[in-house]
């Protein structure tokens, strides 16, 4: 009879432990996810197997960032006009396809800025 009581106590104890772990994980998840309010990845495009470029919102400021295995870097802070265009293009993808610059123009502008920054560092 004592063995049945011991098994019953063990089962009850395990149920209590699992319940307490569940509560702790919910509390940890609640506090760990608070940073998502201040940081959002709006759009992310893979450039290669190990790197990508993304548009990130940090609080109220939008940035173009590069993500790689070794480092993450802010490439550019977007102006209010560019943010408005971005948000408009996300809301109305068909209408905004022809309104903005094409990829070749944007790539050329970014390449020019990178070259200019390299010249300044020398």
TIBANU-413545 format. One record per residue: x, y, z of N, C-alpha, C in turn; residue number from 1; residue in three letters. Coordinates in nm, 4 decimals, always signed. Atoms other than C-alpha are relative to their C-alpha. Example, Ala and Ser with C-alpha at 12.3 -4.5 7.8 and 13.67 -1.06 7.14 Angstrom:
! residues 2
+----------+----------+----------+----------+----------+----------+----------+----------+----------+-----+-----+
|   n_east |  n_north |     n_up |  ca_east | ca_north |    ca_up |   c_east |  c_north |     c_up |   k |   r |
+----------+----------+----------+----------+----------+----------+----------+----------+----------+-----+-----+
|  +0.0890 |  -0.1190 |  +0.0000 |  +1.2300 |  -0.4500 |  +0.7800 |  +0.0900 |  +0.1200 |  +0.0000 |   1 | ALA |
|  -0.0820 |  -0.1190 |  -0.0060 |  +1.3670 |  -0.1060 |  +0.7140 |  -0.0770 |  +0.1090 |  +0.0730 |   2 | SER |
+----------+----------+----------+----------+----------+----------+----------+----------+----------+-----+-----+
***
This chain:
! residues 122
+----------+----------+----------+----------+----------+----------+----------+----------+----------+-----+-----+
|   n_east |  n_north |     n_up |  ca_east | ca_north |    ca_up |   c_east |  c_north |     c_up |   k |   r |
+----------+----------+----------+----------+----------+----------+----------+----------+----------+-----+-----+
|  +0.0816 |  -0.1194 |  +0.0000 |  +0.0000 |  +0.0000 |  +0.0000 |  +0.0860 |  +0.1260 |  +0.0000 |   1 | UNK |
|  -0.0897 |  -0.1149 |  -0.0049 |  +0.2898 |  +0.2344 |  +0.0726 |  +0.0564 |  +0.0327 |  -0.1377 |   2 | UNK |
|  -0.0557 |  -0.0247 |  +0.1342 |  +0.4227 |  +0.1924 |  -0.2818 |  -0.0999 |  +0.0760 |  -0.0871 |   3 | UNK |
|  +0.1018 |  -0.0709 |  +0.0766 |  +0.0917 |  +0.3135 |  -0.4293 |  -0.0052 |  +0.1480 |  +0.0402 |   4 | UNK |
|  -0.0007 |  -0.1382 |  -0.0487 |  +0.1015 |  +0.6251 |  -0.2137 |  +0.1237 |  +0.0730 |  -0.0520 |   5 | UNK |
|  -0.1236 |  -0.0592 |  +0.0492 |  +0.4630 |  +0.6920 |  -0.3163 |  -0.0107 |  +0.0312 |  -0.1499 |   6 | UNK |
|  +0.0180 |  -0.0208 |  +0.1445 |  +0.3794 |  +0.6517 |  -0.6880 |  -0.0971 |  +0.1155 |  -0.0229 |   7 | UNK |
|  +0.0978 |  -0.1080 |  +0.0129 |  +0.0763 |  +0.8789 |  -0.6466 |  +0.0634 |  +0.1352 |  +0.0316 |   8 | UNK |
|  -0.0687 |  -0.1237 |  -0.0370 |  +0.2850 |  +1.1468 |  -0.4709 |  +0.0985 |  +0.0428 |  -0.1081 |   9 | UNK |
|  -0.0962 |  -0.0301 |  +0.1058 |  +0.5513 |  +1.1236 |  -0.7432 |  -0.0698 |  +0.0572 |  -0.1227 |  10 | UNK |
|  +0.0751 |  -0.0476 |  +0.1171 |  +0.2943 |  +1.1693 |  -1.0195 |  -0.0536 |  +0.1405 |  +0.0248 |  11 | UNK |
|  +0.0512 |  -0.1329 |  -0.0342 |  +0.1343 |  +1.4659 |  -0.8430 |  +0.1137 |  +0.1017 |  -0.0005 |  12 | UNK |
|  -0.1163 |  -0.0890 |  -0.0038 |  +0.4781 |  +1.6191 |  -0.7830 |  +0.0472 |  +0.0335 |  -0.1417 |  13 | UNK |
|  -0.0412 |  -0.0248 |  +0.1389 |  +0.5712 |  +1.5786 |  -1.1524 |  -0.0978 |  +0.0921 |  -0.0725 |  14 | UNK |
|  +0.1008 |  -0.0869 |  +0.0621 |  +0.2439 |  +1.7404 |  -1.2615 |  +0.0190 |  +0.1441 |  +0.0484 |  15 | UNK |
|  -0.0228 |  -0.1344 |  -0.0541 |  +0.3129 |  +2.0356 |  -1.0301 |  +0.1255 |  +0.0618 |  -0.0612 |  16 | UNK |
|  -0.1245 |  -0.0503 |  +0.0596 |  +0.6692 |  +2.0699 |  -1.1641 |  -0.0233 |  +0.0423 |  -0.1455 |  17 | UNK |
|  +0.0269 |  -0.0339 |  +0.1409 |  +0.5490 |  +2.0644 |  -1.5272 |  -0.0844 |  +0.1265 |  -0.0085 |  18 | UNK |
|  +0.0840 |  -0.1196 |  -0.0036 |  +0.2832 |  +2.3241 |  -1.4457 |  +0.0832 |  +0.1237 |  +0.0326 |  19 | UNK |
|  -0.0853 |  -0.1126 |  -0.0376 |  +0.5422 |  +2.5505 |  -1.2794 |  +0.0966 |  +0.0369 |  -0.1129 |  20 | UNK |
|  -0.0878 |  -0.0267 |  +0.1147 |  +0.7805 |  +2.5145 |  -1.5764 |  -0.0773 |  +0.0725 |  -0.1098 |  21 | UNK |
|  +0.0840 |  -0.0635 |  +0.1008 |  +0.4971 |  +2.6092 |  -1.8112 |  -0.0243 |  +0.1472 |  +0.0342 |  22 | UNK |
|  +0.0219 |  -0.1386 |  -0.0420 |  +0.4220 |  +2.9247 |  -1.6096 |  +0.1281 |  +0.0819 |  -0.0172 |  23 | UNK |
|  -0.1280 |  -0.0715 |  +0.0146 |  +0.7916 |  +3.0210 |  -1.6024 |  +0.0313 |  +0.0289 |  -0.1464 |  24 | UNK |
|  -0.0264 |  -0.0216 |  +0.1426 |  +0.8259 |  +2.9766 |  -1.9802 |  -0.0912 |  +0.1077 |  -0.0583 |  25 | UNK |
|  +0.0899 |  -0.1053 |  +0.0478 |  +0.5194 |  +3.1934 |  -2.0424 |  +0.0475 |  +0.1373 |  +0.0460 |  26 | UNK |
|  -0.0508 |  -0.1279 |  -0.0500 |  +0.6621 |  +3.4696 |  -1.8212 |  +0.1268 |  +0.0416 |  -0.0729 |  27 | UNK |
|  -0.1230 |  -0.0314 |  +0.0734 |  +1.0012 |  +3.4479 |  -1.9898 |  -0.0312 |  +0.0441 |  -0.1423 |  28 | UNK |
|  +0.0389 |  -0.0375 |  +0.1354 |  +0.8379 |  +3.4623 |  -2.3328 |  -0.0608 |  +0.1381 |  -0.0054 |  29 | UNK |
|  +0.0619 |  -0.1317 |  -0.0054 |  +0.6393 |  +3.7670 |  -2.2301 |  +0.1059 |  +0.1100 |  +0.0078 |  30 | UNK |
|  -0.1042 |  -0.1011 |  -0.0148 |  +0.9519 |  +3.9587 |  -2.1256 |  +0.1018 |  -0.0036 |  -0.1141 |  31 | UNK |
|  -0.0966 |  +0.0105 |  +0.1097 |  +1.1714 |  +3.8313 |  -2.4093 |  -0.0534 |  +0.0627 |  -0.1281 |  32 | UNK |
|  +0.0588 |  -0.0516 |  +0.1236 |  +0.9294 |  +3.9472 |  -2.6816 |  -0.0275 |  +0.1491 |  +0.0041 |  33 | UNK |
|  +0.0247 |  -0.1433 |  -0.0078 |  +0.9107 |  +4.3087 |  -2.5629 |  +0.0845 |  +0.0782 |  -0.0987 |  34 | UNK |
|  -0.0871 |  -0.0734 |  +0.0906 |  +1.1992 |  +4.4102 |  -2.7875 |  -0.0570 |  +0.0070 |  -0.1415 |  35 | UNK |
|  +0.0566 |  -0.0017 |  +0.1344 |  +0.9907 |  +4.3331 |  -3.0972 |  -0.0794 |  +0.1271 |  -0.0270 |  36 | UNK |
|  +0.0729 |  -0.1244 |  +0.0195 |  +0.7958 |  +4.6532 |  -3.0394 |  +0.0925 |  +0.1081 |  -0.0543 |  37 | UNK |
|  -0.0953 |  -0.1027 |  +0.0399 |  +1.1107 |  +4.8581 |  -3.0996 |  +0.0806 |  -0.0381 |  -0.1233 |  38 | UNK |
|  -0.0846 |  +0.0481 |  +0.1089 |  +1.2744 |  +4.6477 |  -3.3708 |  -0.0818 |  -0.0910 |  -0.0907 |  39 | UNK |
|  +0.0742 |  +0.0816 |  +0.0958 |  +1.1106 |  +4.5105 |  -3.6871 |  +0.0772 |  -0.0094 |  -0.1304 |  40 | UNK |
|  -0.0572 |  +0.0159 |  +0.1334 |  +1.2503 |  +4.3669 |  -4.0082 |  -0.1168 |  +0.0119 |  -0.0974 |  41 | UNK |
|  +0.1094 |  -0.0282 |  +0.0918 |  +1.0258 |  +4.5132 |  -4.2754 |  +0.0093 |  -0.0890 |  -0.1234 |  42 | UNK |
|  -0.0213 |  +0.0776 |  +0.1214 |  +1.1755 |  +4.3388 |  -4.5781 |  +0.1430 |  -0.0505 |  +0.0002 |  43 | UNK |
|  -0.1343 |  +0.0583 |  +0.0017 |  +1.4735 |  +4.1089 |  -4.6284 |  +0.0184 |  -0.0770 |  -0.1302 |  44 | UNK |
|  -0.0296 |  +0.0636 |  +0.1287 |  +1.6347 |  +3.9933 |  -4.9530 |  +0.1363 |  -0.0677 |  +0.0098 |  45 | UNK |
|  -0.1266 |  +0.0728 |  -0.0033 |  +1.9035 |  +3.7262 |  -4.9761 |  +0.0877 |  +0.0449 |  -0.1160 |  46 | UNK |
|  -0.0967 |  -0.0404 |  +0.1022 |  +2.2125 |  +3.8453 |  -5.1630 |  +0.0858 |  -0.1198 |  -0.0378 |  47 | UNK |
|  -0.0743 |  +0.1236 |  +0.0232 |  +2.4119 |  +3.5258 |  -5.1253 |  -0.0435 |  -0.1011 |  +0.1048 |  48 | UNK |
|  +0.0352 |  +0.1066 |  -0.0937 |  +2.4042 |  +3.2084 |  -4.9227 |  +0.0135 |  +0.0452 |  +0.1458 |  49 | UNK |
|  -0.0278 |  -0.0386 |  -0.1379 |  +2.5405 |  +3.3792 |  -4.6114 |  -0.0296 |  +0.1466 |  +0.0306 |  50 | UNK |
|  +0.0253 |  -0.1412 |  -0.0269 |  +2.4347 |  +3.7428 |  -4.6502 |  -0.1313 |  +0.0445 |  -0.0637 |  51 | UNK |
|  +0.1241 |  -0.0558 |  +0.0521 |  +2.1265 |  +3.9505 |  -4.7101 |  -0.0043 |  +0.1495 |  +0.0300 |  52 | UNK |
|  +0.0235 |  -0.1419 |  -0.0211 |  +2.0068 |  +4.3092 |  -4.7258 |  -0.1445 |  +0.0136 |  +0.0445 |  53 | UNK |
|  +0.1353 |  -0.0151 |  -0.0503 |  +1.7054 |  +4.4236 |  -4.5322 |  -0.0316 |  +0.1434 |  +0.0365 |  54 | UNK |
|  +0.0482 |  -0.1280 |  -0.0486 |  +1.4967 |  +4.7218 |  -4.4385 |  -0.0516 |  -0.0248 |  +0.1405 |  55 | UNK |
|  +0.0271 |  +0.0231 |  -0.1411 |  +1.4727 |  +4.7498 |  -4.0619 |  -0.0564 |  +0.1266 |  +0.0613 |  56 | UNK |
|  +0.0543 |  -0.1121 |  -0.0748 |  +1.2602 |  +4.9726 |  -3.8414 |  +0.0468 |  -0.0127 |  +0.1442 |  57 | UNK |
|  -0.0425 |  -0.0062 |  -0.1393 |  +1.4203 |  +5.0664 |  -3.5104 |  -0.0678 |  +0.1227 |  +0.0594 |  58 | UNK |
|  +0.0896 |  -0.0993 |  -0.0588 |  +1.1712 |  +5.2649 |  -3.3032 |  -0.0756 |  +0.0698 |  -0.1142 |  59 | UNK |
|  +0.0704 |  -0.0700 |  +0.1077 |  +1.0586 |  +5.5278 |  -3.5605 |  +0.0892 |  +0.0296 |  -0.1189 |  60 | UNK |
|  -0.0960 |  -0.0265 |  +0.1063 |  +1.3631 |  +5.5267 |  -3.7898 |  +0.0195 |  -0.1262 |  -0.0827 |  61 | UNK |
|  -0.0177 |  +0.1120 |  +0.0910 |  +1.4067 |  +5.3054 |  -4.0945 |  +0.1430 |  +0.0005 |  -0.0544 |  62 | UNK |
|  -0.1369 |  +0.0145 |  +0.0483 |  +1.7461 |  +5.1721 |  -4.2085 |  +0.0062 |  -0.1091 |  -0.1058 |  63 | UNK |
|  -0.0377 |  +0.1082 |  +0.0903 |  +1.8847 |  +4.9708 |  -4.4978 |  +0.1236 |  -0.0631 |  +0.0631 |  64 | UNK |
|  -0.1097 |  +0.0671 |  -0.0696 |  +2.1108 |  +4.7103 |  -4.3374 |  +0.0465 |  -0.1212 |  -0.0792 |  65 | UNK |
|  -0.0520 |  +0.1245 |  +0.0560 |  +2.3374 |  +4.4316 |  -4.4538 |  +0.0196 |  -0.0976 |  +0.1152 |  66 | UNK |
|  -0.0123 |  +0.1053 |  -0.0997 |  +2.3287 |  +4.1051 |  -4.2618 |  +0.0907 |  -0.1082 |  -0.0562 |  67 | UNK |
|  -0.0865 |  +0.1101 |  +0.0403 |  +2.6070 |  +3.8478 |  -4.2829 |  +0.0388 |  -0.0791 |  +0.1230 |  68 | UNK |
|  -0.0417 |  +0.0830 |  -0.1126 |  +2.7617 |  +3.5775 |  -4.0697 |  +0.0937 |  +0.0755 |  +0.0929 |  69 | UNK |
|  -0.1028 |  -0.0662 |  -0.0787 |  +3.0435 |  +3.8026 |  -3.9538 |  -0.0453 |  +0.1311 |  +0.0629 |  70 | UNK |
|  +0.0402 |  -0.1283 |  -0.0558 |  +2.8730 |  +4.1373 |  -3.9047 |  -0.1281 |  +0.0506 |  -0.0642 |  71 | UNK |
|  +0.1176 |  -0.0706 |  +0.0494 |  +2.5611 |  +4.3456 |  -3.9468 |  +0.0357 |  +0.1482 |  -0.0050 |  72 | UNK |
|  -0.0439 |  -0.1386 |  +0.0187 |  +2.6003 |  +4.6969 |  -4.0779 |  -0.1148 |  +0.0836 |  -0.0549 |  73 | UNK |
|  +0.0979 |  -0.0939 |  +0.0532 |  +2.3745 |  +4.9965 |  -4.1356 |  +0.0604 |  +0.0642 |  -0.1241 |  74 | UNK |
|  -0.0487 |  -0.0576 |  +0.1249 |  +2.4152 |  +5.1017 |  -4.4975 |  -0.0517 |  +0.1418 |  -0.0191 |  75 | UNK |
|  +0.0595 |  -0.1302 |  +0.0255 |  +2.1771 |  +5.3955 |  -4.5051 |  -0.1211 |  +0.0195 |  +0.0913 |  76 | UNK |
|  +0.1233 |  -0.0357 |  -0.0710 |  +1.9138 |  +5.5727 |  -4.2982 |  -0.0964 |  +0.0553 |  -0.1040 |  77 | UNK |
|  +0.0974 |  -0.0428 |  +0.0996 |  +1.5996 |  +5.6186 |  -4.5044 |  -0.0637 |  +0.1324 |  +0.0408 |  78 | UNK |
|  +0.0654 |  -0.1283 |  -0.0256 |  +1.4496 |  +5.9658 |  -4.5371 |  -0.1509 |  -0.0225 |  +0.0134 |  79 | UNK |
|  +0.1454 |  +0.0101 |  -0.0164 |  +1.0838 |  +6.0352 |  -4.4617 |  -0.0691 |  -0.0270 |  -0.1331 |  80 | UNK |
|  +0.0567 |  +0.0210 |  +0.1330 |  +1.0086 |  +6.0487 |  -4.8344 |  +0.0175 |  -0.1452 |  -0.0449 |  81 | UNK |
|  -0.0267 |  +0.1392 |  +0.0378 |  +1.1717 |  +5.7097 |  -4.8941 |  -0.0839 |  -0.0966 |  +0.0822 |  82 | UNK |
|  +0.0842 |  +0.0846 |  -0.0853 |  +0.9837 |  +5.5599 |  -4.5989 |  -0.1436 |  +0.0027 |  -0.0496 |  83 | UNK |
|  +0.1365 |  -0.0108 |  +0.0519 |  +0.6559 |  +5.6911 |  -4.7368 |  -0.0158 |  -0.0814 |  -0.1279 |  84 | UNK |
|  +0.0047 |  +0.0794 |  +0.1234 |  +0.7354 |  +5.5370 |  -5.0771 |  +0.0012 |  -0.1492 |  +0.0314 |  85 | UNK |
|  -0.0094 |  +0.1409 |  -0.0378 |  +0.8295 |  +5.2074 |  -4.9128 |  -0.1325 |  -0.0509 |  +0.0546 |  86 | UNK |
|  +0.1260 |  +0.0427 |  -0.0595 |  +0.5151 |  +5.1872 |  -4.7050 |  -0.1122 |  -0.0018 |  -0.1019 |  87 | UNK |
|  +0.1010 |  -0.0031 |  +0.1059 |  +0.3032 |  +5.2864 |  -5.0045 |  +0.0165 |  -0.1195 |  -0.0932 |  88 | UNK |
|  -0.0236 |  +0.1133 |  +0.0901 |  +0.4679 |  +5.0190 |  -5.2207 |  -0.0379 |  -0.1322 |  +0.0665 |  89 | UNK |
|  +0.0392 |  +0.1224 |  -0.0694 |  +0.4020 |  +4.7584 |  -4.9535 |  -0.1517 |  -0.0131 |  +0.0071 |  90 | UNK |
|  +0.1461 |  +0.0027 |  -0.0046 |  +0.0347 |  +4.8554 |  -4.9308 |  -0.0602 |  -0.0225 |  -0.1381 |  91 | UNK |
|  +0.0508 |  +0.0097 |  +0.1372 |  -0.0170 |  +4.8833 |  -5.3087 |  +0.1117 |  -0.0471 |  -0.0925 |  92 | UNK |
|  -0.1157 |  +0.0454 |  +0.0785 |  +0.2442 |  +4.6626 |  -5.4788 |  -0.0171 |  +0.0182 |  -0.1504 |  93 | UNK |
|  +0.0209 |  -0.0118 |  +0.1453 |  +0.0880 |  +4.6778 |  -5.8289 |  +0.0146 |  +0.1443 |  -0.0459 |  94 | UNK |
|  -0.0030 |  -0.1401 |  +0.0396 |  +0.0514 |  +5.0568 |  -5.8379 |  +0.1397 |  +0.0593 |  +0.0080 |  95 | UNK |
|  -0.1293 |  -0.0641 |  -0.0230 |  +0.3987 |  +5.1374 |  -5.7103 |  +0.1139 |  -0.0612 |  -0.0799 |  96 | UNK |
|  -0.1077 |  +0.0635 |  +0.0768 |  +0.5947 |  +4.9063 |  -5.9417 |  +0.0615 |  +0.0949 |  -0.1012 |  97 | UNK |
|  -0.0498 |  -0.0870 |  +0.1058 |  +0.6245 |  +5.1665 |  -6.2138 |  +0.0281 |  +0.1418 |  +0.0488 |  98 | UNK |
|  -0.0180 |  -0.1367 |  -0.0495 |  +0.6314 |  +5.4796 |  -5.9944 |  +0.1421 |  +0.0269 |  +0.0460 |  99 | UNK |
|  -0.1321 |  -0.0219 |  -0.0569 |  +0.9703 |  +5.4324 |  -5.8291 |  +0.1103 |  -0.0265 |  -0.1001 | 100 | UNK |
|  -0.1162 |  +0.0277 |  +0.0828 |  +1.3192 |  +5.3849 |  -5.9621 |  +0.0096 |  -0.1500 |  -0.0233 | 101 | UNK |
|  -0.0196 |  +0.1425 |  +0.0203 |  +1.4136 |  +5.0561 |  -6.1134 |  +0.1233 |  -0.0468 |  +0.0772 | 102 | UNK |
|  -0.1060 |  +0.0568 |  -0.0829 |  +1.6585 |  +4.8236 |  -5.9440 |  +0.1384 |  +0.0435 |  -0.0473 | 103 | UNK |
|  -0.1304 |  -0.0390 |  +0.0544 |  +1.9455 |  +4.9163 |  -6.1753 |  +0.0392 |  +0.1400 |  +0.0473 | 104 | UNK |
|  -0.0287 |  -0.1356 |  -0.0458 |  +1.9184 |  +5.2860 |  -6.0814 |  +0.0347 |  +0.0012 |  +0.1488 | 105 | UNK |
|  -0.0250 |  +0.0044 |  -0.1441 |  +1.9020 |  +5.2102 |  -5.7093 |  +0.1354 |  -0.0632 |  +0.0281 | 106 | UNK |
|  -0.1278 |  +0.0671 |  -0.0173 |  +2.1960 |  +4.9713 |  -5.7332 |  +0.1152 |  +0.0923 |  -0.0389 | 107 | UNK |
|  -0.1045 |  -0.0928 |  +0.0432 |  +2.4001 |  +5.2303 |  -5.9231 |  +0.0206 |  +0.1110 |  +0.1028 | 108 | UNK |
|  -0.0116 |  -0.1041 |  -0.1026 |  +2.3241 |  +5.4986 |  -5.6622 |  +0.0711 |  -0.0525 |  +0.1240 | 109 | UNK |
|  -0.0643 |  +0.0589 |  -0.1181 |  +2.4236 |  +5.2689 |  -5.3766 |  +0.1475 |  -0.0275 |  -0.0281 | 110 | UNK |
|  -0.1386 |  +0.0267 |  +0.0376 |  +2.7406 |  +5.1672 |  -5.5619 |  +0.0809 |  +0.1299 |  -0.0014 | 111 | UNK |
|  -0.0676 |  -0.1301 |  +0.0002 |  +2.8304 |  +5.5352 |  -5.6152 |  +0.0272 |  +0.0478 |  +0.1420 | 112 | UNK |
|  -0.0180 |  -0.0422 |  -0.1394 |  +2.7789 |  +5.6074 |  -5.2459 |  +0.1082 |  -0.0821 |  +0.0689 | 113 | UNK |
|  -0.1027 |  +0.0862 |  -0.0586 |  +2.9945 |  +5.3110 |  -5.1468 |  +0.1380 |  +0.0422 |  -0.0488 | 114 | UNK |
|  -0.1275 |  -0.0453 |  +0.0553 |  +3.2723 |  +5.4261 |  -5.3804 |  +0.0421 |  +0.1327 |  +0.0626 | 115 | UNK |
|  -0.0290 |  -0.1304 |  -0.0608 |  +3.2461 |  +5.7782 |  -5.2372 |  +0.0494 |  -0.0183 |  +0.1450 | 116 | UNK |
|  -0.0423 |  +0.0259 |  -0.1379 |  +3.2757 |  +5.6444 |  -4.8815 |  +0.1399 |  -0.0611 |  +0.0042 | 117 | UNK |
|  -0.1351 |  +0.0601 |  +0.0053 |  +3.5804 |  +5.4369 |  -4.9783 |  +0.1040 |  +0.1078 |  -0.0269 | 118 | UNK |
|  -0.0935 |  -0.1075 |  +0.0306 |  +3.7463 |  +5.7474 |  -5.1227 |  +0.0221 |  +0.0888 |  +0.1241 | 119 | UNK |
|  -0.0130 |  -0.0807 |  -0.1208 |  +3.6795 |  +5.9398 |  -4.8002 |  +0.0878 |  -0.0663 |  +0.1040 | 120 | UNK |
|  -0.0801 |  +0.0727 |  -0.0989 |  +3.8403 |  +5.6690 |  -4.5879 |  +0.1477 |  +0.0013 |  -0.0324 | 121 | UNK |
|  -0.1417 |  -0.0006 |  +0.0407 |  +4.1637 |  +5.6852 |  -4.7875 |  +0.0626 |  +0.1266 |  +0.0346 | 122 | UNK |
+----------+----------+----------+----------+----------+----------+----------+----------+----------+-----+-----+
***
